[in-house]
């Protein structure tokens, strides 16, 4: 972990356990022969980077005498134990959103001494590059997973400015949070509109009403088999809802290693299918179109390119993003997912799935209408990314004392 060369004179550095209590959660399969009650509980999936996703809250049976031990309190800082590199030490502040809520053992609770350390300031510091470097430096790591234990969390070297300065910094960062939140709400609204438009244009009833022919995917596309070899190409993965994302951005490092030469060389105008999913839950992986440049993707992905003149790639891009191919894939996926999470799907069967094939003129018109809507969403995402980048840079400077809040501003928080 990078060392902070020199802290401001009034700042302190302390082990987290000196200014907070670190609490582990309840194990999901913990059995009790004594009387239990059912309570809502937080899982790793609920604790995101800087916010909570409370769209799905599960319950757990817990012994009455242990409720107070695991119950969340207003102001608790929630931190995840691990998972993918981007999930390591991520978290936010609990604000009592759910009454009598407890937490899973993979979610740490940090209860700060509020006269010395503000929860919002700690949450910002653990989520900053300073915090993430610490957690990565001491974590237990496998291929693309990492985890920390309570001892490592207790040893986190928290940087402590005076309380008024903590408040000023936390308020300043919240300005960026509000801008990010507002932009992302607008993105979700636009995406809902786009989804509705796609359903109107590409739904099954529309296909039947327009008399579009249905053909095997293999009639329109062929597999991309070119390998990277000695080329200098950045390795990418595919994430649902995001598209192509570099391994370094997704996991904090490139995980291709010696397999890099065997990766598939993908060019602009070509598609790739990440087979990772779960057939029992009807998650069929995701397909995206590479818009520009050249990259490489794992050779376990199925990559393909147009081979027919009547193919407008952007039309099929919207079709695949809308998951209309999923029902077709279910026919060919066998016996669930493999140990690596990839679906059991034969390449030959993949190219057998049926897809609509309107005339090139119709494909182009539909693609242009939907692409205009998606362009608005992409612009908003660029704004959100810029806000996040600005916030990360600000966090790195403010939370380590390299930049200071003006004294006259800090004085307002006395």
Phi, psi and omega in degrees: 000141178295139177270142172278114189299314184211121177274154172304150187304326184270359179271154176236160174236123181223153170296142184303323182295344179280341183234011181199160173255129180258126185239130174272162186259186183272138178287138186299320185262022180292121183263148177215130178276350180274173184296132181239163172232156182264127182227153173291147178219151181270135175251173177303322181298334180280335186261103180260181183279093178096358179202170178250138172256102184255023182293333178224111179246123179263168180242163181215147176271129184224143179295140185305321183290346183258359183300311181296330180295323186250358182289136179283145177242150179303127181098357176294137174267123182262131179224137181275150180289326180163204186133224172299158182306325182286348180266351186292118177069014179285158179173189182197185182258132177281131182240030176069033184296331182231131182288141176052050180261137177249180184226150181287160182291346178270003176240117176279148171246129176246117182253104188279157169278102193293346176279356180231332183217119178283136177305316182295325179289317178298316181299320178294320183290319178292331180273355180278173178297329176299312180292315183295325177296320179298311183296321178293324184292332183247004184281158171273125188237145170239204186308304178221025180237152178211150179211155176237159176248176185295329179296319179291324178292320179298329183274359182304125183279087183286137179264127190240100168283169174303153186305316179301323180289323175302315180297317181297316180294315180299319178294319179299315180293329180295335176299316177292322179301318181295319179296318179295315182297316180298316181295318182291327175297320178294322177299313181299321179295317179294322180294324177295320177296316180298317180299319178296320179294319179297320179296323179292325186268327188240006180298160183304319181296323180294317179301315180293317183295323182276352179068029178292139178284148175252127183229162175292141179307322182295344176284337184252335186228153175234158184289143172268119184244000183294138181261162181292315183061233183265004182293149177268090180237142180281130179284133181238161169237183178231130178240135179300134179084348182243313184102216181287131178219134182295148179301322181296321180288323184282317186244359180086356177196164177275125184257005183293323177054226183289346180280355186306318182297333182269358177295160179274131179276113184252137180245164179305139180090002180248156183251158171218144184243116175274115186280004184291127181181195181215108185295333179294329179261008178061035172263118190251029181073190182213149182238134178223154178263131174279118187282319182207166178077192179224136180220183170228148182229157180305143182286356173279345172288154174260114181254142184208161184221156179296139175239351181252150182288339183270025180252123171255105187307322183295330176296313181287334175302312179294322180298316182288320180297327179284357177067025179290344178279348188300316182297326177292319182296327181303331182293336188248349180279131185245140170047046171069201184267155176282177181297334179271007177088353180278143181287145176282097182219121178285138181302319181299320179291327178302317182283359176270347183298147183270135178227152179287151179221078174291176180295155178306324180296316178293317178304314183296315181298315180295315181300318181295319180294315182286326180293326178298318177294318181293330179297320176300317180295318180298321178296317178296322178294325177295320176299314180299317180296321179295317177300317181293320178296316178299318181295317179300317179295319179296318179300315182300321181281314187284323186278354177246001177086003180292320171249145181240149172285141182301140182305322182294331176285315179301322182300333179292340182262003179297000000 
